Amino acid sequence: MTIEEKANRIIEDIRDEKGVNPIKMFKSMAKKEYISIHGPGHHILDFNGLS
C-alpha cells in the first residue's frame, strides 16, 4: 500500500469515527494495521486534528 493509499484510507476511517473524544479517536486509529506509529502515516492523524 502506498503512502497515498494509506492517507486516503486514514481519512476515510476518520470520517467514519463516531466518537468526539480526540484522544480516544487517535488511539483507535493508531491501532489500525496500516498505521505505523513510527512511520509517516501517523502524521496524517496529526494533520486531521486527532491529536
C-alpha positions, 0 to 999 in steps of 0.5 A: 500500500502506498503512502497515498493509499494509506492517507486516503484510507486514514481519512476515510476511517476518520470520517467514519469515527463516531466518537468526539473524544480526540484522544480516544479517536487517535488511539483507535486509529493508531491501532489500525494495521496500516498505521505505523506509529513510527512511520509517516502515516501517523502524521496524517492523524496529526494533520486531521486534528486527532491529536 
